[in-house]
């Protein structure tokens, strides 16, 4: 009996010291450290690129994965999509990442003068950060044990010359030396009769960023503003635009780049709008808030500080079949100090300021204030 117990103990020790061979395990020692600014390693070999908005990076679990197509549905009432577009472009220029910008305006280079500049260290400290959310990517609980001691690789660029994601000051224009870079390519699509020229331009740009196993080349960014804008001559060619998006998504898959495309869905037919949304890896939508919506002001706290709403309709899933579980899908868009873009979860306002009680806390189903049994 004693010998049997000894054998069982030895087998347990051997089992605990045996290397893990499960398909769910990940050899993190083989994960290289990021030598390129603006990139962050995530689970399942995913490499993230910052959106230029710290809160959005946290919501999406790290940012935009390389090789993904990000689409933003515009609001016809307000140009809030431009806030996302400007921060995306500025973050790439700060990290010296090549940029291809396509716009329906006649002079797309003029738009570069409206890009925001990174805020100072003093302004960055004013942001209240949750220490628990600064520990890296939000991943499923069963994978956390594989990232314990290697978490520092996710923030390898934090102490470098440029942070992975900056807080951009919307009132301060980007410094001129960033705009004078030869890595910026601007294209006007206003007078483009067909999309073959734009497709070839994107294909040529993406050849600079081939995806090779074990070797991460410098990443690039493509920003396309108001793709189906009425100013474009091809705006009524819905099948051609859909074919372009499908081709662009195919090209970006094999490249170390991210495509950020905005479009007004109200111009498209409902069926084509759904097809476009299906093609996106990450799908966002923005909506303006009326200045005086008294009903909405009663429902939400901090309504007077909101400038719009951001809805996360789809999150990219590359190299994995595990869905990203979000704490919320709709967020308020605010301007901290009227300069910095902030995203916050919607909070329900109390019934009155004195009691602090919120909706749904009544003791009875009928909403009466009597205590006792539930009144159905």
C-alpha positions as CSV (number, residue, x, y, z in Angstrom):
1,X,0.0,0.0,0.0
2,X,2.9,2.3,0.8
3,X,4.6,1.6,-2.5
4,X,1.4,2.3,-4.4
5,X,1.1,5.8,-2.7
6,X,4.7,6.6,-3.6
7,X,4.1,5.6,-7.2
8,X,1.0,7.8,-7.3
9,X,2.9,10.8,-5.9
10,X,5.7,10.4,-8.5
11,X,3.2,10.2,-11.3
12,X,1.5,13.5,-10.1
13,X,4.9,15.3,-9.9
14,X,5.7,14.1,-13.5
15,X,2.4,15.3,-14.7
16,X,2.8,18.7,-13.3
17,X,6.3,19.1,-14.7
18,X,5.4,17.8,-18.1
19,X,5.4,20.5,-20.8
20,X,1.9,21.5,-21.9
21,X,0.8,20.1,-25.3
22,X,-2.8,21.3,-25.4
23,X,-3.9,23.1,-28.5
24,X,-5.0,26.0,-26.2
25,X,-1.5,26.6,-24.9
26,X,0.7,29.2,-26.5
27,X,4.5,29.4,-26.6
28,X,4.9,33.0,-25.5
29,X,8.7,32.7,-25.5
30,X,8.6,32.5,-29.3
31,X,6.6,35.8,-29.5
32,X,9.1,38.5,-30.7
33,X,9.2,41.9,-29.0
34,X,7.9,44.7,-31.1
35,X,10.6,46.7,-32.7
36,X,8.2,48.8,-34.8
37,X,6.5,51.8,-33.1
38,X,2.8,51.8,-32.9
39,X,2.4,48.0,-32.9
40,X,1.3,45.8,-30.1
41,X,1.3,42.0,-29.8
42,X,-1.9,40.2,-28.8
43,X,-3.1,36.6,-28.4
44,X,-3.1,34.0,-31.3
45,X,-0.4,35.9,-33.2
46,X,-2.5,39.0,-33.7
47,X,-0.7,42.3,-34.0
48,X,-2.6,45.4,-33.2
49,X,-2.4,49.0,-34.6
50,X,-3.7,51.8,-32.5
51,X,-6.8,53.7,-33.5
52,X,-5.5,56.9,-32.1
53,X,-8.1,57.0,-29.4
54,X,-7.0,55.3,-26.1
55,X,-10.6,54.5,-25.0
56,X,-11.4,52.9,-28.4
57,X,-8.3,50.7,-28.2
58,X,-9.4,49.4,-24.8
59,X,-13.0,48.8,-26.0
60,X,-11.7,46.8,-29.0
61,X,-9.2,44.8,-26.9
62,X,-6.1,46.4,-28.2
63,X,-6.8,48.3,-31.3
64,X,-7.2,47.4,-35.0
65,X,-5.6,44.1,-36.0
66,X,-3.1,44.2,-38.9
67,X,-4.7,43.0,-42.1
68,X,-8.2,44.2,-41.1
69,X,-10.8,46.4,-42.8
70,X,-12.4,49.0,-40.5
71,X,-15.6,50.7,-41.7
72,X,-17.4,53.6,-40.0
73,X,-20.9,54.5,-40.9
74,X,-21.3,58.3,-41.0
75,X,-24.2,60.4,-39.7
76,X,-25.7,62.8,-42.2
77,X,-26.5,65.2,-39.4
78,X,-22.9,65.7,-38.1
79,X,-19.4,64.9,-39.2
80,X,-18.4,63.0,-36.1
81,X,-16.7,60.4,-38.2
82,X,-14.0,63.0,-39.0
83,X,-12.9,62.8,-35.3
84,X,-12.1,59.1,-35.6
85,X,-10.5,59.6,-39.0
86,X,-8.2,62.4,-37.9
87,X,-7.0,60.6,-34.9
88,X,-6.4,57.4,-36.9
89,X,-4.3,59.4,-39.4
90,X,-2.4,61.4,-36.8
91,X,-1.4,58.3,-34.9
92,X,0.1,56.8,-37.9
93,X,2.1,59.9,-38.8
94,X,3.4,60.2,-35.3
95,X,4.7,56.7,-35.5
96,X,6.2,57.4,-39.0
97,X,3.9,54.9,-40.6
98,X,3.2,55.4,-44.3
99,X,-0.2,56.8,-45.1
100,X,-2.5,56.6,-48.2
101,X,-5.3,59.1,-47.9
102,X,-8.2,59.2,-50.4
103,X,-10.8,61.9,-50.2
104,X,-13.7,63.2,-52.3
105,X,-12.3,66.8,-52.0
106,X,-10.3,68.4,-54.8
107,X,-7.4,69.1,-52.5
108,X,-6.9,66.2,-50.1
109,X,-3.6,67.6,-48.9
110,X,-5.4,70.5,-47.3
111,X,-7.1,68.1,-44.9
112,X,-3.7,67.2,-43.5
113,X,-3.6,70.7,-41.9
114,X,-6.6,69.8,-39.7
115,X,-4.9,66.7,-38.1
116,X,-4.5,67.0,-34.3
117,X,-1.2,66.9,-32.4
118,X,-0.4,64.7,-29.4
119,X,-1.1,66.3,-26.1
120,X,1.6,67.2,-23.6
121,X,2.5,65.0,-20.7
122,X,0.7,67.4,-18.3
123,X,-2.5,67.0,-20.3
124,X,-2.1,63.2,-20.4
125,X,-1.9,63.0,-16.6
126,X,-5.2,64.6,-16.3
127,X,-6.9,61.6,-17.8
128,X,-8.3,59.3,-15.1
129,X,-7.1,55.8,-15.9
130,X,-8.3,52.5,-14.5
131,X,-5.2,50.5,-13.4
132,X,-7.0,47.2,-14.0
133,X,-7.7,48.2,-17.6
134,X,-4.1,49.1,-18.2
135,X,-2.9,45.5,-17.8
136,X,-3.2,44.8,-21.5
137,X,-5.8,43.2,-23.7
138,X,-9.2,41.9,-22.4
139,X,-9.2,38.2,-23.2
140,X,-11.2,35.2,-22.2
141,X,-10.5,34.2,-18.6
142,X,-9.2,30.8,-19.5
143,X,-6.4,32.4,-21.5
144,X,-5.2,34.8,-18.8
145,X,-2.8,32.3,-17.2
146,X,-0.8,32.1,-20.4
147,X,-0.1,35.9,-20.4
148,X,0.9,36.5,-16.7
149,X,4.6,37.0,-16.8
150,X,4.8,38.0,-20.5
151,X,2.3,40.9,-20.2
152,X,5.1,43.4,-20.5
153,X,5.5,42.5,-24.2
154,X,2.2,44.1,-24.9
155,X,3.4,47.5,-23.7
156,X,6.9,47.3,-25.0
157,X,6.5,50.7,-26.7
158,X,5.1,52.5,-23.7
159,X,8.4,53.7,-22.5
160,X,9.7,54.5,-25.9
161,X,9.9,57.8,-27.8
162,X,6.2,57.6,-28.8
163,X,3.5,55.8,-26.9
164,X,1.4,53.1,-28.5
165,X,-1.6,55.4,-28.4
166,X,-1.5,59.2,-27.8
167,X,-4.1,61.6,-26.5
168,X,-4.5,64.0,-29.4
169,X,-5.3,67.7,-28.8
170,X,-8.0,68.6,-31.3
171,X,-7.2,72.3,-30.9
172,X,-3.5,71.9,-31.7
173,X,-2.5,71.2,-35.3
174,X,0.0,68.5,-36.0
175,X,3.6,69.7,-36.3
176,X,4.8,70.4,-39.8
177,X,7.7,68.0,-39.8
178,X,5.2,65.1,-39.6
179,X,3.3,66.4,-42.6
180,X,6.5,66.9,-44.7
181,X,7.2,63.2,-44.7
182,X,7.6,61.5,-48.0
183,X,5.5,58.6,-46.6
184,X,2.2,60.5,-47.2
185,X,0.3,59.8,-50.4
186,X,-2.9,61.8,-51.1
187,X,-5.5,60.9,-53.7
188,X,-8.6,62.8,-54.8
189,X,-11.5,60.5,-55.8
190,X,-13.9,63.3,-56.7
191,X,-13.5,63.0,-60.5
192,X,-12.7,59.3,-60.6
193,X,-15.1,57.7,-63.1
194,X,-14.1,54.2,-62.2
195,X,-12.4,52.5,-59.3
196,X,-9.7,50.7,-61.2
197,X,-7.2,53.6,-60.7
198,X,-7.9,53.7,-56.9
199,X,-7.6,49.9,-56.7
200,X,-4.2,50.0,-58.4
201,X,-3.1,52.8,-56.1
202,X,-4.0,50.8,-53.0
203,X,-2.4,47.7,-54.4
204,X,0.9,49.5,-55.1
205,X,0.8,51.1,-51.7
206,X,0.3,47.7,-49.9
207,X,3.3,46.1,-51.7
208,X,5.5,47.9,-49.2
209,X,4.1,45.9,-46.3
210,X,4.2,42.2,-47.2
211,X,3.3,39.8,-44.4
212,X,6.1,37.3,-43.8
213,X,6.0,34.7,-41.0
214,X,8.4,35.7,-38.2
215,X,9.2,39.0,-39.7
216,X,7.0,42.1,-39.0
217,X,7.8,44.8,-41.5
218,X,6.8,48.4,-40.9
219,X,3.0,48.8,-41.0
220,X,1.0,51.2,-43.1
221,X,-2.4,52.8,-43.0
222,X,-5.0,53.5,-45.7
223,X,-7.7,56.1,-44.9
224,X,-10.6,56.5,-47.3
225,X,-13.1,59.3,-46.5
226,X,-16.8,59.2,-47.5
227,X,-16.2,56.5,-50.1
228,X,-19.7,56.7,-51.7
229,X,-20.0,60.5,-51.4
230,X,-22.3,62.1,-54.0
231,X,-19.3,64.2,-55.2
232,X,-17.8,61.1,-56.7
233,X,-18.9,60.2,-60.2
234,X,-19.0,56.5,-59.4
235,X,-21.4,57.0,-56.4
236,X,-24.3,55.4,-58.3
237,X,-22.2,52.3,-59.3
238,X,-23.1,50.2,-56.3
239,X,-21.9,46.9,-57.7
240,X,-18.5,48.4,-58.7
241,X,-18.1,49.9,-55.2
242,X,-18.9,46.5,-53.6
243,X,-16.4,44.8,-55.8
244,X,-13.7,47.4,-54.8
245,X,-14.3,46.8,-51.1
246,X,-14.1,43.0,-51.6
247,X,-10.9,43.4,-53.5
248,X,-9.5,45.8,-51.0
249,X,-10.3,43.4,-48.1
250,X,-8.6,40.6,-50.0
251,X,-5.4,42.6,-50.5
252,X,-5.2,43.9,-46.9
253,X,-5.4,40.3,-45.6
254,X,-1.9,39.6,-46.8
255,X,-0.4,43.0,-45.7
256,X,0.8,44.5,-42.5
257,X,-1.6,47.4,-42.9
258,X,-5.1,48.6,-41.8
259,X,-7.8,50.2,-44.0
260,X,-10.0,52.8,-42.3
261,X,-13.0,53.5,-44.6
262,X,-16.0,55.8,-43.8
263,X,-19.2,55.9,-45.8
264,X,-22.7,57.5,-45.6
265,X,-25.1,54.6,-45.5
266,X,-28.1,56.8,-46.2
267,X,-26.9,57.2,-49.8
268,X,-26.8,53.4,-50.4
269,X,-29.8,51.2,-50.9
270,X,-30.7,49.1,-47.8
271,X,-29.5,45.8,-49.4
272,X,-26.1,47.2,-50.5
273,X,-25.7,48.9,-47.1
274,X,-26.0,45.5,-45.4
275,X,-23.5,44.0,-47.9
276,X,-21.0,46.7,-47.1
277,X,-21.4,46.1,-43.4
278,X,-20.9,42.4,-43.8
279,X,-17.6,43.0,-45.5
280,X,-16.2,45.0,-42.6
281,X,-13.9,43.3,-40.0
282,X,-14.6,46.1,-37.5
283,X,-17.8,48.0,-37.9
284,X,-18.5,51.3,-36.1
285,X,-21.2,53.9,-36.4
286,X,-21.5,57.4,-35.1
287,X,-24.6,59.5,-34.4
288,X,-25.2,63.0,-33.5
289,X,-27.2,64.0,-30.4
290,X,-29.8,66.7,-30.7
291,X,-29.0,69.9,-28.7
292,X,-32.2,69.9,-26.7
293,X,-33.5,66.3,-26.3
294,X,-35.2,66.7,-22.9
295,X,-36.2,63.0,-22.8
296,X,-32.7,61.8,-23.5
297,X,-31.3,64.3,-21.0
298,X,-33.5,62.8,-18.3
299,X,-32.3,59.3,-19.1
300,X,-28.6,59.8,-19.3
301,X,-26.1,61.4,-16.9
302,X,-23.6,63.9,-18.3
303,X,-25.9,64.5,-21.3
304,X,-24.8,68.1,-21.5
305,X,-21.2,67.0,-22.1
306,X,-22.0,64.6,-25.0
307,X,-21.3,65.5,-28.6
308,X,-22.4,62.2,-30.1
309,X,-22.8,58.4,-29.7
310,X,-20.5,55.7,-30.9
311,X,-21.8,52.2,-31.6
312,X,-19.6,49.2,-31.9
313,X,-21.5,46.8,-34.2
314,X,-18.7,44.3,-35.0
315,X,-15.2,43.6,-33.7
316,X,-12.6,42.0,-35.8
317,X,-11.8,38.3,-35.2
318,X,-8.6,37.3,-36.9
319,X,-6.7,34.1,-36.1
320,X,-9.4,33.1,-33.7
321,X,-13.1,31.9,-33.5
322,X,-13.5,33.2,-29.9
323,X,-15.8,36.3,-30.0
324,X,-14.8,39.5,-28.2
325,X,-17.3,40.1,-25.4
326,X,-17.8,43.8,-24.8
327,X,-19.0,45.4,-21.6
328,X,-21.2,47.7,-23.8
329,X,-21.8,48.4,-27.4
330,X,-22.9,52.1,-27.3
331,X,-20.7,54.8,-25.9
332,X,-21.0,58.5,-25.4
333,X,-18.5,60.7,-27.3
334,X,-17.2,63.6,-25.2
335,X,-14.5,66.2,-25.5
336,X,-12.5,66.4,-22.3
337,X,-11.5,70.1,-21.7
338,X,-13.0,70.6,-25.2
339,X,-9.8,69.2,-26.6
340,X,-9.4,65.5,-26.1
341,X,-11.7,62.8,-27.5
342,X,-13.1,60.5,-24.8
343,X,-15.5,57.5,-25.0
344,X,-17.6,56.6,-22.0
345,X,-20.2,54.0,-21.2
346,X,-23.7,55.3,-21.0
347,X,-25.0,55.8,-17.4
348,X,-28.6,55.9,-16.4
349,X,-29.6,59.1,-14.7
350,X,-31.3,59.0,-11.3
351,X,-35.0,59.9,-10.9
352,X,-34.1,63.0,-9.0
353,X,-30.8,64.5,-7.8
354,X,-31.7,64.2,-4.1
355,X,-32.5,60.5,-3.8
356,X,-30.1,59.2,-6.4
357,X,-32.4,56.3,-7.1
358,X,-32.4,55.1,-10.7
359,X,-35.1,53.6,-12.9
360,X,-36.0,50.0,-12.2
361,X,-35.5,50.2,-8.5
362,X,-39.1,50.4,-7.5
363,X,-40.4,47.9,-5.0
364,X,-43.4,47.0,-7.1
365,X,-43.9,46.1,-10.7
366,X,-46.6,48.7,-11.0
367,X,-44.3,51.4,-10.0
368,X,-46.1,52.4,-6.8
369,X,-44.2,53.4,-3.7
370,X,-46.0,51.0,-1.3
371,X,-43.9,48.4,0.4
372,X,-44.9,44.8,0.7
373,X,-45.8,42.2,-1.8
374,X,-45.3,42.7,-5.5
375,X,-48.3,44.2,-7.3
376,X,-48.7,42.5,-10.6
